[in-house]
Amino acid sequence: MPNLVLEYSNTADERLNVQGLLEDLHRVTLNCGLFDADSVKSRSLRSHNWLIGEYGDSEDFVHISFELLSGRTDEQKRELSRKLMEVLREQASHIKSLTVNIRDMDKTCFQKITN
């Protein structure tokens, strides 16, 4: 069930291979051993409006929001976060702000339909 969402400033698109980055982040998720491969979903969202501190929109950002069903240990989530950030550093070190946030979703409230 994990959902990886790669958000980025639209001007970063000119200096970053977004599709390649998304594929590499997706591969990290597939290879981490925490999820069934068929349940992993990754997507990117281009942001047209953003502000960073005093820089406003003159600096770029890349942010990964990663949601997964509760049940993994803090150490497993830290290691996944570390691996995702490693890929960001390798491919986007020239971007001003790189962040990763991993969040648990409540299993009792999650709904899913697959056909």
C-alpha positions in Angstrom: 0.0 0.0 0.0 2.8 2.5 0.2 2.3 5.8 -1.7 5.4 7.7 -2.7 4.7 11.3 -3.8 7.6 13.3 -5.3 6.7 17.0 -5.1 9.0 19.5 -6.8 9.1 23.1 -7.9 8.3 23.6 -11.5 11.6 25.4 -12.2 13.5 22.4 -10.8 12.0 20.4 -13.7 14.5 22.2 -16.0 17.5 21.0 -14.0 16.3 17.6 -12.8 15.4 14.4 -14.6 12.1 14.0 -12.7 11.1 10.7 -14.4 14.5 9.1 -13.8 14.4 10.3 -10.1 10.9 8.9 -9.6 11.9 5.6 -11.1 15.0 5.3 -8.9 12.9 6.2 -5.8 10.3 3.6 -6.8 13.1 1.0 -7.1 14.3 1.8 -3.6 10.8 1.2 -2.3 10.5 -2.1 -4.3 13.9 -3.3 -3.0 13.6 -2.3 0.6 11.9 -5.6 1.6 9.0 -4.0 3.5 6.2 -4.1 0.8 4.5 -6.4 -1.7 5.8 -5.1 -5.1 2.3 -4.9 -6.6 1.2 -2.6 -3.8 3.8 0.1 -4.3 2.6 3.3 -6.0 4.8 6.3 -6.9 3.9 9.5 -8.6 5.2 13.0 -9.1 3.5 16.4 -8.6 4.8 19.5 -10.1 4.2 22.6 -7.9 3.7 25.9 -9.7 3.4 28.0 -6.5 5.7 27.7 -3.5 7.6 29.8 -1.0 10.8 28.9 0.9 11.7 31.1 3.8 13.1 34.5 2.7 13.9 33.1 -0.7 10.3 33.0 -1.8 10.0 31.2 -5.1 13.5 32.0 -6.2 14.9 28.7 -4.9 13.8 25.1 -5.8 12.6 22.2 -3.6 12.0 18.5 -3.9 9.9 16.8 -1.2 9.0 13.2 -0.8 5.8 12.3 1.1 5.7 8.6 1.8 2.6 7.1 3.3 2.4 3.5 4.5 0.1 1.4 6.6 1.1 1.3 10.2 3.1 -1.7 11.5 6.7 -1.0 10.5 9.2 -0.2 13.2 10.8 3.2 13.6 14.1 1.7 12.5 12.6 0.3 9.3 11.1 3.7 8.5 14.4 5.6 9.3 16.3 3.2 7.0 13.8 3.7 4.2 13.9 7.5 4.7 17.8 7.4 4.7 17.8 5.4 1.4 15.3 7.8 -0.3 17.4 10.8 0.8 20.5 9.1 -0.5 18.9 9.0 -4.0 17.8 12.6 -3.7 21.3 13.7 -2.7 22.9 11.8 -5.6 20.5 13.3 -8.2 19.4 16.6 -6.8 22.1 18.0 -4.6 22.0 21.3 -6.6 18.4 21.9 -5.3 18.1 24.2 -2.3 15.6 22.1 -0.2 15.5 18.3 -0.1 13.1 16.7 2.3 11.6 13.3 3.1 8.6 12.6 5.4 7.3 9.1 6.1 3.9 8.8 7.7 1.9 5.9 9.0 -1.7 5.5 7.9 -4.3 4.0 10.3 -5.1 0.5 9.1 -8.6 0.7 10.6 -9.5 3.7 8.5 -7.8 2.7 5.2 -10.0 1.6 2.3 -8.9 0.0 -0.9 -10.5 -1.4 -4.1 -8.5 -3.2 -6.7 -10.0 -4.8 -9.8 
